[in-house]
Amino acid sequence: MDLKRKILGVAMAAAMFVPAAAFAHDWGVHHHSASCTHGPMPAARPGGHYEVRTVQTWVDGRWVQDYVPERCVTRHKGRHGRRTVTSCTPAHYMKRWVDGHYENREEWVFVPDPVPSRAYPTGQVTVNGPYWQATARW
């Protein structure tokens, strides 16, 4: 019985590990599919590269029409509730205002390559005292 449990445990561990190992190389990589909201990658430019980034864009407020289905209500009337009355509101459209808001979208963004800064020279200064020495690097 103990051998059966060990074999079952090993089989379960393998069944859980194999699917994760099969897709381990895909973690963190964007694959294009029908659910992508960005277009194709723009043409290459010198001095940088394009990345897909989430960008917040403002969407203006607007009027929208919502469909309201027919609604019927049945009420019991009379002294002992023997008589029923059904009243229906026909289906119709209702206009409502949707406020302006930000939406997250995926867009191709140009990212320039890092340029080494030469605005500030690098160097070192050493000051010697009678019993000490100080060095500053930048």
C-alpha positions in Angstrom: 0.0 0.0 0.0 2.9 2.4 0.9 4.5 1.7 -2.5 1.3 2.6 -4.3 1.2 6.0 -2.5 4.8 6.8 -3.4 4.2 6.0 -7.1 1.0 8.0 -7.0 2.8 10.9 -5.4 5.6 10.8 -8.0 3.1 10.7 -10.8 1.1 13.7 -9.5 4.3 15.7 -9.0 5.4 14.9 -12.6 1.9 15.8 -13.9 2.1 19.2 -12.2 5.7 20.0 -13.2 5.7 19.0 -16.9 3.2 21.6 -18.2 4.9 24.4 -16.3 8.3 23.3 -17.6 7.0 23.1 -21.2 6.0 26.8 -21.2 8.8 28.2 -19.0 10.6 29.7 -22.0 7.5 31.8 -22.8 7.1 33.6 -19.4 7.4 37.4 -19.7 7.3 37.3 -23.6 4.5 39.1 -25.5 2.9 36.9 -28.2 0.6 38.6 -30.7 -2.9 37.2 -30.8 -6.4 38.4 -31.8 -6.8 40.0 -28.3 -3.9 42.5 -28.9 -5.0 46.1 -28.9 -1.9 47.5 -30.5 -1.1 47.5 -34.2 1.9 46.0 -36.0 5.4 47.2 -35.0 6.4 50.4 -36.7 9.5 50.5 -39.0 12.8 50.4 -37.3 14.6 53.8 -36.5 18.2 54.3 -35.6 19.1 55.3 -32.1 16.6 53.2 -30.2 13.9 50.5 -30.4 10.2 50.1 -30.1 8.4 48.5 -27.1 4.8 47.7 -26.4 3.8 49.8 -23.3 0.6 50.4 -21.5 -0.4 54.1 -22.0 -3.3 56.0 -20.5 -5.4 57.9 -23.0 -8.3 60.3 -22.3 -11.7 59.3 -23.7 -14.1 62.2 -24.0 -17.6 62.0 -22.4 -20.5 61.0 -24.7 -24.1 60.1 -24.9 -24.9 56.3 -25.2 -28.2 54.6 -25.9 -29.1 51.6 -23.7 -31.8 49.1 -24.6 -34.4 48.6 -21.9 -36.4 45.4 -22.4 -40.1 45.1 -21.8 -41.1 44.8 -18.1 -44.3 43.3 -16.8 -45.5 43.5 -13.2 -48.5 41.5 -11.9 -50.3 42.8 -8.8 -53.0 41.2 -6.8 -56.0 43.5 -6.1 -59.2 43.2 -4.4 -60.3 42.5 -0.9 -58.7 39.0 -0.7 -56.2 39.3 -3.6 -58.4 37.2 -6.0 -58.2 39.7 -8.8 -54.8 40.2 -10.6 -53.8 43.1 -12.8 -50.8 43.0 -15.1 -49.2 46.2 -16.3 -46.4 46.2 -18.9 -43.9 48.9 -19.8 -42.9 48.5 -23.5 -39.3 48.0 -24.5 -37.5 51.3 -25.3 -34.1 53.0 -25.5 -32.8 55.3 -22.8 -30.0 57.8 -23.3 -27.4 58.3 -20.6 -24.2 60.4 -20.3 -20.9 58.6 -19.8 -18.3 60.9 -18.2 -14.9 61.3 -19.7 -12.2 58.9 -18.3 -8.8 57.5 -18.9 -8.4 54.1 -20.6 -5.4 51.9 -20.6 -4.2 50.9 -24.1 -1.2 49.0 -25.4 0.8 51.1 -27.9 4.2 50.9 -29.6 6.5 53.5 -27.9 10.0 54.5 -29.2 12.6 54.1 -26.5 15.9 55.8 -27.3 19.1 54.0 -26.6 21.0 55.2 -23.5 23.7 57.7 -24.3 26.7 58.0 -22.0 26.6 61.4 -20.4 29.6 63.6 -21.1 28.1 66.7 -19.4 30.0 66.0 -16.2 33.7 64.9 -16.5 34.8 62.0 -14.4 37.8 62.2 -12.2 39.5 61.7 -8.9 41.0 64.1 -6.3 43.3 63.0 -3.5 44.1 65.2 -0.6 47.0 64.3 1.7 47.2 65.5 5.3 49.9 65.0 7.8 48.3 61.8 9.2 45.4 61.1 6.8 44.4 60.9 3.1 41.0 61.6 1.5 40.0 60.6 -2.0 36.9 61.8 -3.9 35.8 60.1 -7.1 33.0 61.2 -9.5 
